[in-house]
Amino acid sequence: MKLEPIVVSLLDTDLYKFNMDQVIFHKHTDLCGQYYFKCRNKGVVFTPEMVQEINDQIDHLCSLTFKKEELDYLRSIRFIKDDYVEFLRLWHPIRDYVTAELDANGELNIVVDGPLFSAMQFEIYLLEIVNEVYFRMKFDYEKLRKSAEERLDAKIKALNDGTYTFKFAEFGCRRRLSREWEDVVVKRLVTETKSCVGTSNVYLAMKYNVTPIGTYAHEFVQMYQGIDSIPLAYTNHYAMKDWYDEYDGDNGTALTDTITTDLFLKDFNRSMVNNYTGVRHDSGDPYEWGEKIIAHYRKYGVDPATKLLLFSDSLDFDRAQKLHEYFCSKSKVSFGIGTFCSNDTEEDALNIVIKLQYVNGRPVAKLSDTPGKAMCRDEEYLEYLKSSVEFRLKREQDKK
């Protein structure tokens, strides 16, 4: 079964890929990275035919370059700088950086290995490819699409009849049913409701004249673990400092949980609290997290109602509504909803990720606030990172 090209524009990715890449382009071009694929679902099988199709799609991806109108659109985003756009005029995905194959156990292995400013861009494209290949080749796609349409109809009705009263952005690139279906979802959400404030998908933001939304991901903080001169327990500090230096306080929603929110808050000092417009939740209990962040703002005399709490951890619409009702009187609240926008069908969605695992040959890891979400290929390093985090937390607690 030969599929049509899945990625047809290099803008068909999350905005935060460009945001992070711009900082790397300006400050850290000496870093190299290795990314590894993982499917968290049990019992998922990729066939040799699927892997052949995935490789054919990667071949096509690596033939793409940015079109003039795409570069002009990136240049129109207020915090994307001209020299970075000119770099993208020359850049394209390089095939030699990616391998995709079945291992001896029949599991799909994908590795991206290259200069970090280039390797990092593959993540979303590859996840889009893997997801669409899997669902088109394993299931009756038209039947899945029909179930997705029925569920989208119900969501739009609930958004318009007052059942759901929150604002949200569509964050569905990485686990979408298909390119065609995400396009339908974004178009309908932004034209048939007043609830969708934008999308993380830059191509669809351009196509439908809505706001592209995103700041940075865990990999941005993780990469500082690979820089020799930076102590592991201070990577949030250096990541936020570089981000502020690059964007002058614009584009300022900080991600808290790369090496636990408790440690993040040690570096989210008065200056950073004032410099960043808000923070994003992506693991752990969202209610405990929100109360912890609100208390932190109040400690520095900042009114939480002036700051944004952005929730993005495996949200469906009912969970988002409950969080909205709980926090809307305390703070600004918004949501990034991914899979339950772009791949809500009668079949279970894939929980697939491609994570940064090495920088300049050194292992890196995400701890998060949910232990099960940690991913590291070097268990000894993971324990060392945990002990570094615990040591700093204990030392600073003992100072009080």
Contacts in CASP RR format, 6 or more apart in sequence:
PFRMAT RR
TARGET T0000
AUTHOR 0000-0000-0000
METHOD contacts of the structure
MODEL  1
MKLEPIVVSLLDTDLYKFNMDQVIFHKHTDLCGQYYFKCRNKGVVFTPEM
VQEINDQIDHLCSLTFKKEELDYLRSIRFIKDDYVEFLRLWHPIRDYVTA
ELDANGELNIVVDGPLFSAMQFEIYLLEIVNEVYFRMKFDYEKLRKSAEE
RLDAKIKALNDGTYTFKFAEFGCRRRLSREWEDVVVKRLVTETKSCVGTS
NVYLAMKYNVTPIGTYAHEFVQMYQGIDSIPLAYTNHYAMKDWYDEYDGD
NGTALTDTITTDLFLKDFNRSMVNNYTGVRHDSGDPYEWGEKIIAHYRKY
GVDPATKLLLFSDSLDFDRAQKLHEYFCSKSKVSFGIGTFCSNDTEEDAL
NIVIKLQYVNGRPVAKLSDTPGKAMCRDEEYLEYLKSSVEFRLKREQDKK
1 49 0 8 1.000
1 53 0 8 1.000
1 136 0 8 1.000
1 137 0 8 1.000
2 53 0 8 1.000
2 56 0 8 1.000
3 53 0 8 1.000
3 57 0 8 1.000
3 132 0 8 1.000
3 133 0 8 1.000
3 136 0 8 1.000
3 137 0 8 1.000
5 57 0 8 1.000
5 60 0 8 1.000
6 57 0 8 1.000
6 60 0 8 1.000
6 128 0 8 1.000
6 129 0 8 1.000
6 132 0 8 1.000
6 133 0 8 1.000
6 178 0 8 1.000
6 179 0 8 1.000
7 57 0 8 1.000
7 60 0 8 1.000
7 61 0 8 1.000
7 64 0 8 1.000
7 125 0 8 1.000
7 128 0 8 1.000
7 129 0 8 1.000
7 179 0 8 1.000
8 64 0 8 1.000
8 179 0 8 1.000
9 64 0 8 1.000
9 67 0 8 1.000
9 70 0 8 1.000
9 203 0 8 1.000
10 64 0 8 1.000
10 65 0 8 1.000
10 66 0 8 1.000
10 70 0 8 1.000
10 92 0 8 1.000
10 93 0 8 1.000
11 66 0 8 1.000
11 70 0 8 1.000
11 73 0 8 1.000
11 74 0 8 1.000
11 202 0 8 1.000
11 203 0 8 1.000
11 206 0 8 1.000
12 124 0 8 1.000
12 125 0 8 1.000
12 128 0 8 1.000
12 173 0 8 1.000
12 179 0 8 1.000
12 201 0 8 1.000
12 202 0 8 1.000
12 203 0 8 1.000
12 204 0 8 1.000
13 121 0 8 1.000
13 124 0 8 1.000
13 125 0 8 1.000
13 173 0 8 1.000
13 201 0 8 1.000
13 202 0 8 1.000
13 203 0 8 1.000
14 124 0 8 1.000
14 171 0 8 1.000
14 173 0 8 1.000
14 174 0 8 1.000
14 200 0 8 1.000
14 201 0 8 1.000
14 202 0 8 1.000
14 214 0 8 1.000
15 77 0 8 1.000
15 200 0 8 1.000
15 202 0 8 1.000
15 205 0 8 1.000
15 212 0 8 1.000
15 213 0 8 1.000
15 214 0 8 1.000
16 200 0 8 1.000
16 214 0 8 1.000
16 215 0 8 1.000
16 216 0 8 1.000
16 217 0 8 1.000
17 120 0 8 1.000
17 121 0 8 1.000
17 123 0 8 1.000
17 124 0 8 1.000
18 74 0 8 1.000
18 80 0 8 1.000
18 84 0 8 1.000
18 202 0 8 1.000
19 79 0 8 1.000
19 214 0 8 1.000
19 215 0 8 1.000
19 216 0 8 1.000
19 251 0 8 1.000
20 120 0 8 1.000
20 216 0 8 1.000
20 217 0 8 1.000
20 219 0 8 1.000
20 220 0 8 1.000
21 84 0 8 1.000
21 117 0 8 1.000
21 120 0 8 1.000
21 121 0 8 1.000
22 80 0 8 1.000
22 81 0 8 1.000
22 84 0 8 1.000
22 246 0 8 1.000
23 220 0 8 1.000
23 242 0 8 1.000
23 243 0 8 1.000
23 246 0 8 1.000
24 31 0 8 1.000
24 116 0 8 1.000
24 117 0 8 1.000
24 120 0 8 1.000
24 223 0 8 1.000
25 84 0 8 1.000
25 87 0 8 1.000
25 117 0 8 1.000
26 84 0 8 1.000
26 246 0 8 1.000
27 242 0 8 1.000
27 246 0 8 1.000
28 116 0 8 1.000
28 117 0 8 1.000
28 223 0 8 1.000
28 227 0 8 1.000
29 115 0 8 1.000
29 117 0 8 1.000
30 360 0 8 1.000
31 115 0 8 1.000
31 116 0 8 1.000
31 117 0 8 1.000
31 223 0 8 1.000
31 226 0 8 1.000
31 227 0 8 1.000
31 359 0 8 1.000
31 360 0 8 1.000
32 113 0 8 1.000
32 114 0 8 1.000
32 115 0 8 1.000
32 116 0 8 1.000
32 119 0 8 1.000
32 359 0 8 1.000
32 360 0 8 1.000
32 361 0 8 1.000
33 112 0 8 1.000
33 113 0 8 1.000
33 114 0 8 1.000
33 115 0 8 1.000
33 116 0 8 1.000
33 119 0 8 1.000
33 120 0 8 1.000
33 223 0 8 1.000
33 356 0 8 1.000
33 358 0 8 1.000
33 359 0 8 1.000
33 360 0 8 1.000
33 361 0 8 1.000
34 111 0 8 1.000
34 112 0 8 1.000
34 113 0 8 1.000
34 114 0 8 1.000
34 119 0 8 1.000
34 356 0 8 1.000
34 357 0 8 1.000
34 358 0 8 1.000
34 359 0 8 1.000
34 361 0 8 1.000
35 111 0 8 1.000
35 112 0 8 1.000
35 113 0 8 1.000
35 119 0 8 1.000
35 120 0 8 1.000
35 122 0 8 1.000
35 123 0 8 1.000
35 354 0 8 1.000
35 355 0 8 1.000
35 356 0 8 1.000
35 357 0 8 1.000
36 109 0 8 1.000
36 110 0 8 1.000
36 111 0 8 1.000
36 354 0 8 1.000
36 355 0 8 1.000
36 357 0 8 1.000
36 377 0 8 1.000
37 100 0 8 1.000
37 108 0 8 1.000
37 109 0 8 1.000
37 110 0 8 1.000
37 111 0 8 1.000
37 126 0 8 1.000
37 130 0 8 1.000
37 352 0 8 1.000
37 353 0 8 1.000
37 354 0 8 1.000
38 352 0 8 1.000
38 353 0 8 1.000
38 354 0 8 1.000
38 355 0 8 1.000
38 375 0 8 1.000
39 107 0 8 1.000
39 108 0 8 1.000
39 350 0 8 1.000
39 351 0 8 1.000
39 352 0 8 1.000
40 351 0 8 1.000
40 352 0 8 1.000
40 353 0 8 1.000
41 348 0 8 1.000
41 350 0 8 1.000
41 351 0 8 1.000
41 352 0 8 1.000
44 134 0 8 1.000
44 350 0 8 1.000
45 106 0 8 1.000
46 54 0 8 1.000
46 102 0 8 1.000
46 106 0 8 1.000
46 107 0 8 1.000
46 108 0 8 1.000
46 134 0 8 1.000
47 137 0 8 1.000
48 102 0 8 1.000
49 137 0 8 1.000
50 108 0 8 1.000
50 133 0 8 1.000
50 134 0 8 1.000
50 137 0 8 1.000
50 138 0 8 1.000
51 100 0 8 1.000
51 101 0 8 1.000
51 102 0 8 1.000
51 108 0 8 1.000
53 133 0 8 1.000
53 137 0 8 1.000
54 100 0 8 1.000
54 108 0 8 1.000
54 110 0 8 1.000
54 129 0 8 1.000
54 130 0 8 1.000
54 133 0 8 1.000
55 100 0 8 1.000
57 129 0 8 1.000
57 133 0 8 1.000
58 95 0 8 1.000
58 98 0 8 1.000
58 100 0 8 1.000
58 126 0 8 1.000
58 129 0 8 1.000
59 95 0 8 1.000
61 93 0 8 1.000
61 125 0 8 1.000
61 129 0 8 1.000
62 92 0 8 1.000
62 93 0 8 1.000
62 94 0 8 1.000
62 95 0 8 1.000
62 98 0 8 1.000
63 92 0 8 1.000
64 92 0 8 1.000
64 93 0 8 1.000
65 92 0 8 1.000
66 74 0 8 1.000
66 88 0 8 1.000
66 89 0 8 1.000
66 91 0 8 1.000
66 92 0 8 1.000
70 203 0 8 1.000
70 206 0 8 1.000
71 85 0 8 1.000
71 88 0 8 1.000
71 89 0 8 1.000
73 202 0 8 1.000
73 206 0 8 1.000
74 80 0 8 1.000
74 85 0 8 1.000
74 88 0 8 1.000
74 202 0 8 1.000
75 82 0 8 1.000
75 85 0 8 1.000
77 212 0 8 1.000
78 250 0 8 1.000
79 247 0 8 1.000
79 250 0 8 1.000
79 251 0 8 1.000
91 118 0 8 1.000
93 118 0 8 1.000
93 121 0 8 1.000
93 122 0 8 1.000
93 125 0 8 1.000
94 118 0 8 1.000
97 112 0 8 1.000
97 113 0 8 1.000
97 114 0 8 1.000
97 118 0 8 1.000
97 119 0 8 1.000
97 122 0 8 1.000
98 110 0 8 1.000
98 111 0 8 1.000
98 112 0 8 1.000
98 122 0 8 1.000
98 126 0 8 1.000
99 109 0 8 1.000
99 110 0 8 1.000
99 111 0 8 1.000
100 108 0 8 1.000
100 109 0 8 1.000
100 110 0 8 1.000
100 126 0 8 1.000
101 108 0 8 1.000
101 109 0 8 1.000
102 108 0 8 1.000
102 109 0 8 1.000
103 109 0 8 1.000
108 130 0 8 1.000
110 126 0 8 1.000
110 130 0 8 1.000
110 354 0 8 1.000
112 119 0 8 1.000
112 122 0 8 1.000
112 123 0 8 1.000
112 126 0 8 1.000
112 354 0 8 1.000
113 119 0 8 1.000
116 223 0 8 1.000
116 359 0 8 1.000
120 219 0 8 1.000
120 356 0 8 1.000
122 354 0 8 1.000
123 174 0 8 1.000
123 219 0 8 1.000
123 354 0 8 1.000
124 173 0 8 1.000
124 174 0 8 1.000
126 354 0 8 1.000
127 173 0 8 1.000
127 174 0 8 1.000
127 175 0 8 1.000
127 352 0 8 1.000
127 353 0 8 1.000
127 354 0 8 1.000
128 173 0 8 1.000
128 174 0 8 1.000
128 176 0 8 1.000
128 179 0 8 1.000
130 350 0 8 1.000
130 352 0 8 1.000
131 174 0 8 1.000
131 175 0 8 1.000
131 176 0 8 1.000
131 177 0 8 1.000
131 343 0 8 1.000
131 350 0 8 1.000
131 352 0 8 1.000
132 176 0 8 1.000
132 177 0 8 1.000
132 178 0 8 1.000
132 179 0 8 1.000
134 350 0 8 1.000
135 141 0 8 1.000
135 144 0 8 1.000
135 177 0 8 1.000
135 178 0 8 1.000
135 343 0 8 1.000
135 347 0 8 1.000
136 178 0 8 1.000
139 347 0 8 1.000
141 178 0 8 1.000
143 346 0 8 1.000
144 177 0 8 1.000
144 345 0 8 1.000
144 346 0 8 1.000
144 347 0 8 1.000
145 177 0 8 1.000
145 178 0 8 1.000
145 181 0 8 1.000
145 345 0 8 1.000
147 345 0 8 1.000
147 346 0 8 1.000
148 177 0 8 1.000
148 181 0 8 1.000
148 343 0 8 1.000
148 344 0 8 1.000
148 345 0 8 1.000
151 344 0 8 1.000
151 345 0 8 1.000
152 184 0 8 1.000
152 185 0 8 1.000
152 188 0 8 1.000
152 344 0 8 1.000
155 164 0 8 1.000
155 317 0 8 1.000
156 188 0 8 1.000
156 189 0 8 1.000
156 192 0 8 1.000
156 193 0 8 1.000
157 163 0 8 1.000
158 164 0 8 1.000
158 317 0 8 1.000
159 193 0 8 1.000
159 195 0 8 1.000
160 192 0 8 1.000
160 193 0 8 1.000
163 321 0 8 1.000
164 195 0 8 1.000
164 317 0 8 1.000
164 320 0 8 1.000
164 321 0 8 1.000
165 321 0 8 1.000
165 324 0 8 1.000
166 195 0 8 1.000
166 320 0 8 1.000
166 321 0 8 1.000
166 323 0 8 1.000
166 324 0 8 1.000
166 328 0 8 1.000
166 333 0 8 1.000
166 334 0 8 1.000
166 335 0 8 1.000
167 195 0 8 1.000
167 196 0 8 1.000
167 197 0 8 1.000
167 334 0 8 1.000
167 335 0 8 1.000
168 195 0 8 1.000
168 196 0 8 1.000
168 197 0 8 1.000
168 320 0 8 1.000
168 334 0 8 1.000
168 335 0 8 1.000
168 336 0 8 1.000
168 337 0 8 1.000
169 196 0 8 1.000
169 197 0 8 1.000
169 198 0 8 1.000
169 199 0 8 1.000
169 200 0 8 1.000
169 211 0 8 1.000
169 213 0 8 1.000
169 214 0 8 1.000
169 334 0 8 1.000
169 335 0 8 1.000
169 336 0 8 1.000
169 337 0 8 1.000
170 182 0 8 1.000
170 185 0 8 1.000
170 186 0 8 1.000
170 189 0 8 1.000
170 196 0 8 1.000
170 198 0 8 1.000
170 199 0 8 1.000
170 200 0 8 1.000
170 201 0 8 1.000
170 204 0 8 1.000
170 336 0 8 1.000
170 337 0 8 1.000
170 338 0 8 1.000
170 341 0 8 1.000
170 342 0 8 1.000
171 199 0 8 1.000
171 200 0 8 1.000
171 213 0 8 1.000
171 312 0 8 1.000
171 336 0 8 1.000
171 337 0 8 1.000
171 338 0 8 1.000
171 341 0 8 1.000
172 182 0 8 1.000
172 199 0 8 1.000
172 200 0 8 1.000
172 201 0 8 1.000
172 337 0 8 1.000
172 338 0 8 1.000
172 339 0 8 1.000
172 341 0 8 1.000
172 342 0 8 1.000
172 343 0 8 1.000
173 182 0 8 1.000
173 200 0 8 1.000
173 201 0 8 1.000
173 342 0 8 1.000
174 338 0 8 1.000
174 352 0 8 1.000
175 338 0 8 1.000
175 339 0 8 1.000
175 342 0 8 1.000
175 343 0 8 1.000
175 349 0 8 1.000
175 350 0 8 1.000
175 351 0 8 1.000
175 352 0 8 1.000
176 182 0 8 1.000
176 342 0 8 1.000
176 343 0 8 1.000
177 342 0 8 1.000
177 343 0 8 1.000
177 345 0 8 1.000
181 342 0 8 1.000
181 343 0 8 1.000
182 201 0 8 1.000
182 204 0 8 1.000
182 342 0 8 1.000
183 204 0 8 1.000
183 207 0 8 1.000
185 341 0 8 1.000
185 342 0 8 1.000
186 196 0 8 1.000
186 198 0 8 1.000
186 199 0 8 1.000
186 201 0 8 1.000
186 204 0 8 1.000
186 208 0 8 1.000
186 210 0 8 1.000
187 208 0 8 1.000
189 195 0 8 1.000
189 196 0 8 1.000
189 341 0 8 1.000
190 196 0 8 1.000
190 198 0 8 1.000
190 199 0 8 1.000
190 208 0 8 1.000
190 210 0 8 1.000
191 208 0 8 1.000
196 210 0 8 1.000
197 210 0 8 1.000
197 211 0 8 1.000
197 213 0 8 1.000
197 334 0 8 1.000
198 205 0 8 1.000
198 210 0 8 1.000
198 211 0 8 1.000
198 212 0 8 1.000
198 213 0 8 1.000
199 205 0 8 1.000
199 208 0 8 1.000
199 210 0 8 1.000
199 211 0 8 1.000
199 212 0 8 1.000
199 213 0 8 1.000
200 212 0 8 1.000
200 213 0 8 1.000
200 214 0 8 1.000
200 336 0 8 1.000
201 212 0 8 1.000
202 212 0 8 1.000
204 210 0 8 1.000
205 211 0 8 1.000
205 212 0 8 1.000
205 213 0 8 1.000
206 212 0 8 1.000
213 336 0 8 1.000
214 251 0 8 1.000
214 253 0 8 1.000
215 251 0 8 1.000
215 252 0 8 1.000
215 253 0 8 1.000
215 254 0 8 1.000
215 255 0 8 1.000
215 280 0 8 1.000
216 239 0 8 1.000
216 243 0 8 1.000
216 255 0 8 1.000
217 255 0 8 1.000
218 255 0 8 1.000
218 257 0 8 1.000
218 258 0 8 1.000
218 282 0 8 1.000
218 355 0 8 1.000
218 356 0 8 1.000
218 366 0 8 1.000
218 368 0 8 1.000
219 355 0 8 1.000
219 356 0 8 1.000
220 239 0 8 1.000
220 243 0 8 1.000
220 255 0 8 1.000
221 235 0 8 1.000
221 236 0 8 1.000
221 239 0 8 1.000
221 255 0 8 1.000
221 258 0 8 1.000
221 259 0 8 1.000
222 235 0 8 1.000
222 258 0 8 1.000
222 356 0 8 1.000
222 359 0 8 1.000
222 364 0 8 1.000
222 365 0 8 1.000
222 366 0 8 1.000
223 356 0 8 1.000
223 359 0 8 1.000
223 364 0 8 1.000
224 230 0 8 1.000
224 235 0 8 1.000
224 238 0 8 1.000
224 239 0 8 1.000
225 232 0 8 1.000
225 235 0 8 1.000
225 359 0 8 1.000
225 362 0 8 1.000
225 363 0 8 1.000
225 364 0 8 1.000
225 365 0 8 1.000
225 385 0 8 1.000
226 359 0 8 1.000
226 360 0 8 1.000
226 361 0 8 1.000
226 362 0 8 1.000
226 364 0 8 1.000
227 238 0 8 1.000
227 359 0 8 1.000
227 360 0 8 1.000
230 238 0 8 1.000
231 388 0 8 1.000
232 259 0 8 1.000
232 384 0 8 1.000
232 385 0 8 1.000
232 388 0 8 1.000
232 389 0 8 1.000
233 259 0 8 1.000
233 263 0 8 1.000
233 388 0 8 1.000
233 389 0 8 1.000
233 391 0 8 1.000
233 392 0 8 1.000
234 267 0 8 1.000
234 392 0 8 1.000
235 258 0 8 1.000
235 259 0 8 1.000
236 258 0 8 1.000
236 259 0 8 1.000
236 263 0 8 1.000
236 264 0 8 1.000
236 266 0 8 1.000
236 267 0 8 1.000
236 268 0 8 1.000
237 267 0 8 1.000
240 254 0 8 1.000
240 267 0 8 1.000
240 268 0 8 1.000
240 272 0 8 1.000
240 276 0 8 1.000
243 251 0 8 1.000
243 252 0 8 1.000
243 254 0 8 1.000
244 272 0 8 1.000
244 275 0 8 1.000
244 276 0 8 1.000
249 275 0 8 1.000
249 276 0 8 1.000
252 275 0 8 1.000
252 276 0 8 1.000
252 277 0 8 1.000
252 278 0 8 1.000
253 276 0 8 1.000
253 277 0 8 1.000
253 278 0 8 1.000
253 279 0 8 1.000
253 280 0 8 1.000
253 308 0 8 1.000
253 310 0 8 1.000
254 264 0 8 1.000
254 268 0 8 1.000
254 272 0 8 1.000
254 276 0 8 1.000
254 278 0 8 1.000
254 279 0 8 1.000
254 280 0 8 1.000
255 279 0 8 1.000
255 280 0 8 1.000
255 282 0 8 1.000
256 264 0 8 1.000
256 265 0 8 1.000
256 268 0 8 1.000
256 279 0 8 1.000
256 280 0 8 1.000
256 281 0 8 1.000
256 282 0 8 1.000
256 289 0 8 1.000
256 293 0 8 1.000
257 264 0 8 1.000
257 281 0 8 1.000
257 282 0 8 1.000
257 283 0 8 1.000
257 284 0 8 1.000
257 367 0 8 1.000
257 368 0 8 1.000
257 369 0 8 1.000
258 264 0 8 1.000
258 366 0 8 1.000
258 367 0 8 1.000
258 368 0 8 1.000
259 366 0 8 1.000
259 367 0 8 1.000
259 385 0 8 1.000
259 389 0 8 1.000
260 367 0 8 1.000
260 368 0 8 1.000
260 369 0 8 1.000
260 389 0 8 1.000
261 289 0 8 1.000
261 292 0 8 1.000
261 293 0 8 1.000
261 369 0 8 1.000
262 393 0 8 1.000
263 389 0 8 1.000
263 392 0 8 1.000
263 393 0 8 1.000
265 292 0 8 1.000
265 296 0 8 1.000
266 392 0 8 1.000
266 393 0 8 1.000
266 396 0 8 1.000
268 276 0 8 1.000
268 279 0 8 1.000
268 296 0 8 1.000
269 300 0 8 1.000
270 300 0 8 1.000
273 296 0 8 1.000
273 297 0 8 1.000
273 300 0 8 1.000
273 302 0 8 1.000
274 300 0 8 1.000
274 302 0 8 1.000
277 307 0 8 1.000
277 308 0 8 1.000
278 307 0 8 1.000
278 308 0 8 1.000
278 309 0 8 1.000
278 310 0 8 1.000
279 293 0 8 1.000
279 307 0 8 1.000
279 308 0 8 1.000
279 309 0 8 1.000
279 310 0 8 1.000
280 310 0 8 1.000
280 311 0 8 1.000
280 312 0 8 1.000
281 289 0 8 1.000
281 290 0 8 1.000
281 309 0 8 1.000
281 310 0 8 1.000
281 311 0 8 1.000
281 312 0 8 1.000
281 313 0 8 1.000
282 312 0 8 1.000
282 313 0 8 1.000
282 368 0 8 1.000
283 313 0 8 1.000
283 368 0 8 1.000
283 369 0 8 1.000
283 370 0 8 1.000
283 373 0 8 1.000
284 313 0 8 1.000
284 368 0 8 1.000
284 369 0 8 1.000
284 370 0 8 1.000
285 369 0 8 1.000
286 311 0 8 1.000
286 313 0 8 1.000
286 323 0 8 1.000
287 323 0 8 1.000
287 326 0 8 1.000
289 369 0 8 1.000
290 309 0 8 1.000
290 327 0 8 1.000
290 331 0 8 1.000
293 304 0 8 1.000
293 309 0 8 1.000
293 331 0 8 1.000
294 304 0 8 1.000
294 330 0 8 1.000
294 331 0 8 1.000
297 303 0 8 1.000
297 304 0 8 1.000
297 307 0 8 1.000
298 304 0 8 1.000
304 330 0 8 1.000
304 331 0 8 1.000
305 330 0 8 1.000
305 331 0 8 1.000
305 332 0 8 1.000
306 332 0 8 1.000
307 331 0 8 1.000
307 332 0 8 1.000
308 331 0 8 1.000
308 332 0 8 1.000
308 333 0 8 1.000
308 334 0 8 1.000
309 327 0 8 1.000
309 331 0 8 1.000
309 332 0 8 1.000
309 333 0 8 1.000
309 334 0 8 1.000
310 333 0 8 1.000
310 334 0 8 1.000
310 335 0 8 1.000
310 336 0 8 1.000
311 320 0 8 1.000
311 323 0 8 1.000
311 333 0 8 1.000
311 334 0 8 1.000
311 335 0 8 1.000
311 336 0 8 1.000
312 335 0 8 1.000
312 336 0 8 1.000
312 337 0 8 1.000
314 339 0 8 1.000
315 335 0 8 1.000
315 336 0 8 1.000
315 337 0 8 1.000
315 338 0 8 1.000
315 340 0 8 1.000
316 337 0 8 1.000
316 340 0 8 1.000
317 337 0 8 1.000
317 340 0 8 1.000
320 335 0 8 1.000
320 337 0 8 1.000
323 333 0 8 1.000
323 335 0 8 1.000
324 333 0 8 1.000
324 335 0 8 1.000
327 333 0 8 1.000
339 349 0 8 1.000
343 349 0 8 1.000
353 375 0 8 1.000
355 366 0 8 1.000
355 375 0 8 1.000
356 364 0 8 1.000
357 363 0 8 1.000
357 364 0 8 1.000
357 365 0 8 1.000
357 375 0 8 1.000
357 376 0 8 1.000
357 377 0 8 1.000
358 364 0 8 1.000
358 377 0 8 1.000
363 376 0 8 1.000
363 377 0 8 1.000
363 378 0 8 1.000
363 381 0 8 1.000
363 382 0 8 1.000
364 376 0 8 1.000
365 374 0 8 1.000
365 375 0 8 1.000
365 376 0 8 1.000
365 378 0 8 1.000
365 381 0 8 1.000
365 382 0 8 1.000
365 385 0 8 1.000
366 373 0 8 1.000
366 374 0 8 1.000
366 375 0 8 1.000
366 376 0 8 1.000
367 374 0 8 1.000
367 385 0 8 1.000
367 386 0 8 1.000
367 389 0 8 1.000
368 374 0 8 1.000
374 382 0 8 1.000
376 382 0 8 1.000
376 385 0 8 1.000
END
